Amino acid sequence: MKENNHETDLTRDLIKTTLAQEISRLAMSRKRIIINNFLGGLAWGLGTAIGATVVFALLGYLISVLGGIPFIGSLIAQIIEQINAYSN
């Protein structure tokens, strides 16, 4: 049991030391922080765009395979009719 605690303590100390070193390294270089944040933002944006594209493509495919959603077409037709009625 004591051996497990000792290993846990060593692991905790190693993580704290590594984290402290990383924080101090990043704090030393503002340029590095800006670059890391910029690249992280680009990756997040690209991942979001790709993910949304895949989800909407699959959704569109499923709707086309299932024959569409009939109530949406009639709902859009009603909206267009109301817009045309108010614009005249």
C-alpha positions, 0 to 999 in steps of 0.5 A: 500500500505504501508503495502505491502511495509513493508512486502516486506522490511521484506521479503527482510531483512529476505532473506539477513540475512539468505543468509549472515548466510549461506555464513558465515557458509559455509565459516567457514568450508572448509570440508563442502564446499568440501563435498557439492560440491562433493555430488552436482557433484555426483548428477549432474553426476547421473542425467545426466547419468539416463536422457541420458539413458532414452532419448536414450532408448526411441529414440531406442524404437521409431526407432525400432517401426517405422522400423528403419531409412533406410538412416543411414544403407546405410550411414554406409555401404558406410563408411565401404566400403570406409574404407575397400577400403583405407585399402587395 
